[in-house]
Amino acid sequence: MRIKTGFEITYECPVDTPMLLSLSVHPSRRDVLETPEWLQTNPMVPVRQYLDGFGNICSRVLAPAGRFTLSSDFIVRDSGLVDDYAPEAQQIAVQDLPDEALVYLLGSRYCETDRMSNLAWNLFQQTPPGWARVQAICDYVHNHISFDYQKARPTKSAHDAHEERYGVCRDYAHLAVTLCRCMNIPARYCTGYLGDIGVPLLLPMDFSAWFEVYLGDRWYVFDARNNRPRCARVLIARGRDATDVAIANTFGSALLVDFKVVSELIPETA
């Protein structure tokens, strides 16, 4: 399948403002690009890119004072296959995990393992370790939180989301990631495009959040918000939580005045 993908984000800056952006398709997914993916700016300014410590493509720009627009418009080719299902995937003992997975067992800005460890063990210690335990965590989070854009806020943590029982996709992901880490399952936060392809269109398109866990000898995708296998995920970035993969860090005042994201199925070419 072919997917038209992209965004247009506009800020109003009172003065020249440095920005650090995570808006490019992840290096592991560059092979799905059918057309070039460029970060465009209006007014045009230099864009410098680098790979961060998590392997994500980051862009640096100096936004000029006034209205400043970031955009991209490209086509992705997707297999149409849904997320892998591997119920036999086993949980690995901490002492046997690869070194690079250990950071995803630790608490982070939005994932307070220290505050949620007792709850996690009370809820999930009787579940079978491995895939079934992660699915039990997804089921719990999916049923515990009600989706509500009006209850979203950038400071909300996993513990906050659990107590308030409202949130958006990042809150579902943060809570599931936290509970997995509490149960000694490495879990990392992901952000990217996930259009309403193959499911009813319910909400305006936005960037989406899901998570990955390390089971057996690889990482698997899970999604506590949707809690069902989905196709057409286009990964942008991975990290410990939303801190590491924020679409924009602005080093000064920058008012968001317009925000559009596109991820929609388009016809095959002749």
RODO-2510 file (C-alpha; in nm, 4 decimals, decimal comma):
residues 270
     n   res          X          Y          Z
     1     m     0,0000     0,0000     0,0000
     2     r     0,1016     0,3616    -0,0598
     3     i     0,0582     0,6198     0,2148
     4     k     0,0698     0,9960     0,1730
     5     t     0,2514     1,1202     0,4809
     6     g     0,3684     1,4496     0,6210
     7     f     0,3005     1,7492     0,8421
     8     e     0,2772     2,1270     0,8550
     9     i     0,3561     2,2955     1,1862
    10     t     0,3609     2,6720     1,2344
    11     y     0,5057     2,8730     1,5220
    12     e     0,5028     3,2422     1,6051
    13     c     0,8404     3,3484     1,7473
    14     p     0,8903     3,6912     1,9081
    15     v     1,2679     3,6704     1,8483
    16     d     1,5086     3,4373     1,6685
    17     t     1,4650     3,1024     1,8445
    18     p     1,6836     2,7905     1,8248
    19     m     1,4856     2,4675     1,7774
    20     l     1,5758     2,1001     1,8094
    21     l     1,3378     1,8791     1,6092
    22     s     1,2543     1,5076     1,5855
    23     l     1,0452     1,5011     1,2703
    24     s     1,2370     1,2767     1,0290
    25     v     1,1548     0,9133     0,9583
    26     h     1,3774     0,6840     1,1656
    27     p     1,6875     0,5422     0,9893
    28     s     1,5518     0,1890     1,0304
    29     r     1,2487     0,2858     0,8207
    30     r     1,4157     0,4867     0,5432
    31     d     1,3731     0,1918     0,3070
    32     v     0,9944     0,2463     0,3012
    33     l     1,0250     0,5942     0,1477
    34     e     0,8946     0,6043    -0,2084
    35     t     0,9660     0,9765    -0,2482
    36     p     1,2307     1,1927    -0,0772
    37     e     1,1554     1,3154     0,2728
    38     w     1,2907     1,6643     0,3349
    39     l     1,2322     1,8964     0,6260
    40     q     1,1206     2,2220     0,4655
    41     t     1,1091     2,5600     0,6384
    42     n     0,9300     2,8835     0,5548
    43     p     1,1110     3,1201     0,5629
    44     m     1,3963     2,9038     0,4375
    45     v     1,6750     2,8574     0,6913
    46     p     1,9676     2,6135     0,7152
    47     v     1,8832     2,2714     0,8618
    48     r     2,1583     2,0680     1,0245
    49     q     2,0926     1,7032     1,1097
    50     y     2,2662     1,4517     1,3345
    51     l     2,1978     1,1148     1,5004
    52     d     2,1256     1,1317     1,8728
    53     g     2,2264     0,8727     2,1324
    54     f     1,9160     0,6636     2,0583
    55     g     1,9775     0,6514     1,6833
    56     n     1,7121     0,9076     1,5900
    57     i     1,7545     1,1749     1,3232
    58     c     1,7447     1,5185     1,4871
    59     s     1,7352     1,8535     1,3086
    60     r     1,8656     2,1878     1,4312
    61     v     1,7286     2,5169     1,3017
    62     l     1,7296     2,8808     1,4048
    63     a     1,3717     2,9989     1,3607
    64     p     1,3593     3,3681     1,2661
    65     a     1,1357     3,6110     1,4495
    66     g     0,7796     3,6050     1,3176
    67     r     0,5774     3,3225     1,1682
    68     f     0,7825     3,0093     1,0983
    69     t     0,6516     2,6934     0,9314
    70     l     0,8003     2,3442     0,9276
    71     s     0,6662     2,0963     0,6736
    72     s     0,7281     1,7709     0,4925
    73     d     0,5336     1,5815     0,2277
    74     f     0,6299     1,2351     0,1084
    75     i     0,4973     0,8915     0,0173
    76     v     0,5626     0,5749     0,2162
    77     r     0,5210     0,2247     0,0805
    78     d     0,3945    -0,0203     0,3437
    79     s     0,3523    -0,3979     0,3283
    80     g     0,0063    -0,3760     0,4810
    81     l     0,1064    -0,6371     0,7398
    82     v    -0,0001    -0,5755     1,0977
    83     d     0,2295    -0,5767     1,4019
    84     d     0,4063    -0,9057     1,4701
    85     y     0,2315    -1,1500     1,7011
    86     a     0,4617    -1,3838     1,8942
    87     p     0,2849    -1,5342     2,1970
    88     e     0,5779    -1,7710     2,2511
    89     a     0,8257    -1,4818     2,3022
    90     q     0,9919    -1,5236     2,6403
    91     q     1,0962    -1,2729     2,9029
    92     i     1,4743    -1,2638     2,9503
    93     a     1,6269    -1,2568     3,2981
    94     v     1,7854    -0,9216     3,3760
    95     q     2,1338    -1,0717     3,4084
    96     d     2,1049    -1,2139     3,0556
    97     l     1,9792    -0,9020     2,8798
    98     p     2,2059    -0,7303     2,6258
    99     d     2,3784    -0,4227     2,7647
   100     e     2,1938    -0,1823     2,5339
   101     a     1,8555    -0,2959     2,6710
   102     l     1,9336    -0,2136     3,0345
   103     v     1,8647     0,1599     3,0065
   104     y     1,5049     0,0700     2,9190
   105     l     1,4574    -0,0897     3,2605
   106     l     1,5287     0,2337     3,4440
   107     g     1,2935     0,5074     3,5541
   108     s     1,2820     0,8246     3,3438
   109     r     1,1173     1,1675     3,3373
   110     y     0,7649     1,0442     3,2613
   111     c     0,8019     0,6818     3,3716
   112     e     0,8372     0,6724     3,7509
   113     t     0,9202     0,3099     3,8198
   114     d     0,9919     0,3923     4,1840
   115     r     0,6339     0,5118     4,2374
   116     m     0,4659     0,2284     4,0511
   117     s     0,6686    -0,0826     4,1300
   118     n     0,4453    -0,2094     4,4116
   119     l     0,1325    -0,1606     4,2019
   120     a     0,2875    -0,3426     3,9068
   121     w     0,3892    -0,6452     4,1116
   122     n     0,0517    -0,6604     4,2843
   123     l    -0,1235    -0,6555     3,9488
   124     f     0,0988    -0,8724     3,7304
   125     q     0,3186    -1,1047     3,9367
   126     q     0,0768    -1,3927     3,8770
   127     t     0,0719    -1,3469     3,4985
   128     p     0,2945    -1,5711     3,2834
   129     p     0,6248    -1,3946     3,2090
   130     g     0,6841    -1,2963     2,8496
   131     w     0,4333    -1,2007     2,5832
   132     a     0,1307    -1,2814     2,7990
   133     r     0,2519    -1,0479     3,0739
   134     v     0,3039    -0,7588     2,8344
   135     q    -0,0401    -0,8189     2,6849
   136     a    -0,1911    -0,8209     3,0338
   137     i    -0,0279    -0,4842     3,0966
   138     c    -0,1668    -0,3492     2,7688
   139     d    -0,5144    -0,4751     2,8550
   140     y    -0,4973    -0,3094     3,1953
   141     v    -0,3762     0,0256     3,0615
   142     h    -0,6242     0,0227     2,7727
   143     n    -0,9148    -0,0339     3,0109
   144     h    -0,7887     0,1921     3,2909
   145     i    -0,7399     0,5121     3,0869
   146     s    -1,0094     0,6926     2,8890
   147     f    -0,8912     0,8830     2,5834
   148     d    -0,9533     1,2563     2,6174
   149     y    -0,7621     1,5314     2,4355
   150     q    -0,9029     1,7870     2,6785
   151     k    -0,7291     1,6135     2,9700
   152     a    -0,3874     1,6099     2,8018
   153     r    -0,0956     1,8185     2,9255
   154     p     0,2774     1,8038     2,8555
   155     t     0,3721     1,7520     3,2206
   156     k     0,1548     1,4435     3,2774
   157     s     0,3540     1,1388     3,3881
   158     a     0,2644     0,7704     3,3956
   159     h     0,1700     0,7971     3,7622
   160     d    -0,0472     1,1010     3,6907
   161     a    -0,2238     0,9209     3,4066
   162     h    -0,2889     0,6197     3,6275
   163     e    -0,4374     0,8322     3,9047
   164     e    -0,6429     1,0603     3,6781
   165     r    -0,7500     0,7826     3,4384
   166     y    -0,7580     1,0159     3,1376
   167     g    -0,5029     1,0860     2,8697
   168     v    -0,3872     1,0606     2,5103
   169     c    -0,1723     0,8044     2,3298
   170     r     0,1507     0,9214     2,4960
   171     d    -0,0067     0,8636     2,8384
   172     y    -0,1105     0,5096     2,7459
   173     a     0,2435     0,4447     2,6247
   174     h     0,4101     0,5981     2,9300
   175     l     0,1986     0,3950     3,1705
   176     a     0,2518     0,0682     2,9838
   177     v     0,6255     0,1332     2,9527
   178     t     0,6489     0,2041     3,3255
   179     l     0,4598    -0,1096     3,4272
   180     c     0,6728    -0,3241     3,1951
   181     r     0,9942    -0,1830     3,3385
   182     c     0,8666    -0,2447     3,6898
   183     m     0,8244    -0,6102     3,5879
   184     n     1,1845    -0,6231     3,4571
   185     i     1,0821    -0,6094     3,0907
   186     p     1,2828    -0,3560     2,8864
   187     a     1,0405    -0,1103     2,7247
   188     r     1,1043     0,1926     2,5066
   189     y     0,8745     0,4730     2,3954
   190     c     0,8090     0,5275     2,0238
   191     t     0,6571     0,8084     1,8225
   192     g     0,5608     0,8241     1,4571
   193     y     0,2794     0,8220     1,2053
   194     l    -0,0170     0,5880     1,2464
   195     g    -0,3054     0,6752     1,0193
   196     d    -0,6591     0,5435     1,0530
   197     i    -0,5978     0,2800     0,7864
   198     g    -0,8149    -0,0260     0,8261
   199     v    -0,9977     0,1179     1,1281
   200     p    -1,2822     0,3711     1,1660
   201     l    -1,1771     0,7353     1,1477
   202     l    -1,2530     0,8761     1,4919
   203     l    -1,0200     1,1682     1,5632
   204     p    -0,8175     1,4283     1,3721
   205     m    -0,4802     1,2946     1,2606
   206     d    -0,1862     1,3523     1,4964
   207     f     0,1515     1,1981     1,5586
   208     s     0,1033     0,8758     1,7526
   209     a     0,2800     0,7023     2,0402
   210     w     0,3287     0,3311     2,1017
   211     f     0,6040     0,1262     2,2645
   212     e     0,8384    -0,1669     2,2102
   213     v     0,9483    -0,4387     2,4515
   214     y     1,2475    -0,6687     2,4428
   215     l     1,1453    -1,0361     2,4518
   216     g     1,3436    -1,3373     2,3350
   217     d     1,6138    -1,1843     2,1187
   218     r     1,4372    -0,8821     1,9652
   219     w     1,2066    -0,5852     2,0117
   220     y     0,8305    -0,6155     1,9555
   221     v     0,5687    -0,3438     1,9018
   222     f     0,2809    -0,3056     2,1483
   223     d     0,0139    -0,0360     2,1571
   224     a    -0,1870     0,0113     2,4761
   225     r    -0,3966     0,2913     2,3245
   226     n    -0,5374     0,0850     2,0362
   227     n    -0,4662    -0,2569     2,1927
   228     r    -0,4884    -0,4333     1,8587
   229     p    -0,2383    -0,5123     1,5823
   230     r    -0,2169    -0,2261     1,3320
   231     c    -0,0540    -0,1728     0,9957
   232     a     0,1134     0,1327     0,8450
   233     r     0,3214     0,2474     1,1412
   234     v     0,5990     0,4828     1,0285
   235     l     0,8512     0,5235     1,3076
   236     i     1,0079     0,8630     1,3710
   237     a     1,1965     0,8152     1,6974
   238     r     1,2533     0,5902     1,9992
   239     g     1,3688     0,6787     2,3482
   240     r     1,3163     0,6351     2,7198
   241     d     0,9990     0,8455     2,7118
   242     a     0,8527     1,1527     2,5396
   243     t     1,1426     1,3667     2,6634
   244     d     1,3807     1,1937     2,4240
   245     v     1,1540     1,2114     2,1187
   246     a     0,9767     1,5473     2,1452
   247     i     0,8856     1,6714     1,7981
   248     a     1,0208     2,0135     1,8943
   249     n     1,2316     2,1583     2,1729
   250     t     1,2296     2,5363     2,1492
   251     f     1,5002     2,7314     2,3305
   252     g     1,2954     3,0448     2,3824
   253     s     0,9354     3,1515     2,3387
   254     a     0,7540     2,9941     2,0410
   255     l     0,3751     2,9886     2,0179
   256     l     0,2256     2,6950     1,8279
   257     v    -0,0371     2,8448     1,5944
   258     d    -0,1101     2,5629     1,3471
   259     f    -0,0574     2,1872     1,3473
   260     k    -0,1499     1,9372     1,0754
   261     v    -0,0418     1,5759     1,0281
   262     v    -0,1286     1,3522     0,7333
   263     s    -0,1078     0,9737     0,6989
   264     e    -0,3622     0,8467     0,4484
   265     l    -0,3953     0,5699     0,1947
   266     i    -0,3574     0,6703    -0,1706
   267     p    -0,4128     0,4676    -0,4898
   268     e    -0,1424     0,2526    -0,6431
   269     t     0,0240     0,4081    -0,9448
   270     a    -0,0598     0,2643    -1,2850
***
